[in-house]
Amino acid sequence: MVRFVFILGNFLLNLNQGVYAIITLYRWTVFLYTIQVQRGVDDMRLLLAEDEQALSKALKAILERNNYSVDAAYDGQEALEYLESDNYDGVILDIMMPKVDGITVLKEIRKKGNLVPVLLLTAKSEVDDKVLGLDSGANDYLTKPFNSRELLARIRAMTRTQVAQTNSQLQVGNVKLDRATYELSTTSGTYRLANKEFQMMEMLMSNPKNLISSERFMEKIWGYDSEAEINVVWVYISYLRKKLAALHANIQIKAMRNAGYTLEEMK
């Protein structure tokens, strides 16, 4: 009996180091099953750099249920490699990470001229730590533990300026794409696009006549960690082609074999 108590005591002592992570994960899991999601509100690509994998998976699930596309990095070096692509609308960056700490990651991307909005996520609560993070180029700072709704609100706030600076409507030929409502329209009618349809159409209409490869669509829309096959790009292209035809659009999506797709006006 004494031996059992001794073993149990050691187990609990070792477990104590992970209690915070377990409690935090529980809070996020409860929120995941209770949150009311509004599709089409926060359609952005985020990089989540958090070394605690269980917490990272819970955060990633919550963000995706809120219509964000998310890539996860588990150390600072991996975060820097992801950020080389410049594919992100925002970054959630933990300070205490292995290999390269979050502050160093932040300084490196700012040194390279990358102005992507960054929210620092950390257990540090000292004022000096917050000042260091903000002076290093962070847009906001959130201390663990925190309320999940506050995290989502801060993400919306830090990306709001970026969205406001973007023209809310794109037009190519007789087709308009409303970034606020996800509506694709002509004088003949309107379709409200699904999340990935919208992202794909936005890329095409932002770069008319420019060739966009299937690999580029995969990186930007599905993400590096996606298990989707590359032929999913063709599937979504076919969805958009049908909608353009139904709207009597005078633009078309052309395929270049083994190269990619372009958006061009019909002659």
N, C-alpha and C positions, 0 to 999 in steps of 0.2 A: 504493500500500500504506500509506504514511504517512497519507494522507488518510482511508483506511478505518479505521485504528487510531484516529485522532483522533475521527471520527464515532462509532465504537463506544464510545470512552472517555466522550464526552459523554452518549451514550445510557445507559450504565451508571450514570453519575453521577446523571442525572435519575431513573433507575429506582430508585436506592438509597432515595429517599424512600418508595417504595411496597413495599419489601422486607418490612417488618414486616407490612403488611396482607396480602401474598401468603402469607407463612409462616403467619400466623394463620388465613387462609381455608383453606389446605391442611389444617391441623390439624383444623379444624371439619369439613371435607369428609370426611376419613378417618373421623372419629368418626361422622358421619352414616350411613355405610355399614356401621359395625360395631356400633353401639349396639343393645342388645336392648330392645325397647319393650314395656312392659306397659300395655295399653289400660285406660282407666277408672280410672287411679290419680290423675292430676293434672289433673282436668277444671276448669280455671280460665281466665279471660280475662286476658291480660297485655298491657301496652303496652311495646313495645321502642323506645326512643329512642336511635338510634345513627346518626351521620352517614356512616360508611363503608358505602356501599350494598352492596358485595360481602359484607362481614362480616355486615351486617344480614340479608341474604337467607339466608346460611348458618345464622345463629342462629335465624331464624324457622322454617326448615325443621326444625331439630333440635327446637325446642320443640313444634312442631305434631306431629312424630312421637311426642312424649311426651304427646300428648293435651291440650296447652294450645291455647287459641285465642289468636291473636296479631295485634295491629295494629302496624304499623311506622311510626315517625315519623323523619324525617331531619334535623330541626333543632329547637331548643328552642321556637320559636314554634308549630310544628306539634304538638309534644308537649302544650303548654298547651291548644291547641284540642281535641285528643283528650280530655284530662283533664276538660274542662268537662262531659262527659257522665256522669262518675262511674260508668262501666260496668266498671271494672277491679278485679281481685282482687290485682294486683301490678304494679309498674313496674320495668323495668330501664332505668336512666337513665345515659347517658354524660355525663361532666362537660364535656368539650371539644367543644361543638357550636356551629355557626354560629347567628347571629341572637340566640338567648338561650342562655346557658350552663346546664349541668345544675343547678348550685347555685342559680341564680336561679329556675329552674323549680321546684325543690324548695321553696324558701322561699315562692314564690307559692301553691302548692297547700296548703301547711301554713297559710299566712295565711288561706286561705279555709275552713279546717276540714276539708280532705280528708285523711283519715288512712290512705289506701291504703298498704300496705307498699311501700317503695322500696329497691331494691338499686342502689347507685352502681357504675358500670362505667367504669373509667378507666385511663389509662396512668400517672397520677400515683401515686407510691409513698411520698412523704414523709409522715411522721407528722402534720405540721401540716395537710396536705391532708385526711387521713383524719378528723382531729378536726373540721375545719371541716364536712365532709360530714355526719358523725354529729350534730354540734351543730345543724346546719341542719334535721335531722329525718329523716335516712336511717335505715333499719332495719339495713342492712348495707353492706359496702364490699368490692369485689373488684377487685384490680389486674391489669391486662393485663401479660403474657400469663398465662392461667390454664387449668387443666384443665377441660374441658367438664363432666365429672362433678361437679366441685366447684360449678360454676355451678348445675347442676340441684339439687344437695343444698342449696345456700343458698336457692334459690327455695322449695324444700319447707319449709325451716326458717322462713323469714320469713313464710310464709303459714300455717304450722301453727297458730299461736295463733288466727288468724282462723277457721280451720276448726273448731278445738276449741270456740270460743265459739258456733258455730252448732249448733242442734239437729240431731242426726244423722238424725232421722226426721220426715217430714211426714205428716200424716193429714188427709184431707178425706173426709167420709162414711165408707164402709167400705174406702176405698183408702189404702194406706200407700206412701210412697216413701222408701226407705233411701238417704241421701246417700253412705254409705260403700260400698255394694255396687251401687248403681244399680238396685236391684230394686223393681219396682212390683208390689204384691201385694194380694190380698184373701184371704178364707178359701177361695176357689175355686181359687187357684193363684198363680203368680209368673212374672213376666217380667223378664229382665235387659235394661234398655234400652241402646240404643246411645248414644254420646256426645251427639249433638244432640237425640235424643229425650228423654234425661234432662234436659238443660238447659231444654228447652221445658216439660216436665212440672213441673220445679222452679219455674219462673217462674209457671206457672198455679196450682200448689198453694200457693205462697207468697202469692198474691194472689187468693184465691177471690172470685168475684162481681165482680172488678175487670176492666174492659175493657183488654186488651193488644193494641195495634195490630200489624199485620204488620211495619211499619217498626221497631217496638221490638224484635220478635223478631230481625229482620235485624241491627240494630245490636249487640244483646247477644250473639247466638250466632254469626252468620256474620261480623260485623265490617264496618267501613267499606270496607275494601279488597276485599271479596269480589266476585267476578264472577257469583255466583249470582243468578238471577232471583227476584223477590219471591214468585212462585208456589210456590217450594220450601217456603215456610211452610205452605201448604195441604197439600202432599204429606206433611209430617211430622205435621201435625194429623190427617190421615187414618190414618196409622200408629198414632198414639196412640188414636184412636177405636176402631179394630179391637181393640187390646189391652184397652181398658176394657170393651168389649162381651164379649170372651172371658172376662174375669175376673168378669163379672156385677156390674160396679161400679154403685153407685147415684149416681154423679156423671157428668156429661157435659160435653163441650166444645161450647159454643154459638157459632155464628158470627153476627156482626152485619154485614150487607152494607156494604162500604166503610168499616168502622170497626175491626173486630178480632175478638177471641175472648175468651170468659169461661168460667170453670169453675164449674158450678153443680150442686147436688144435685137429683136428680130428685124430683118431687113425686108 
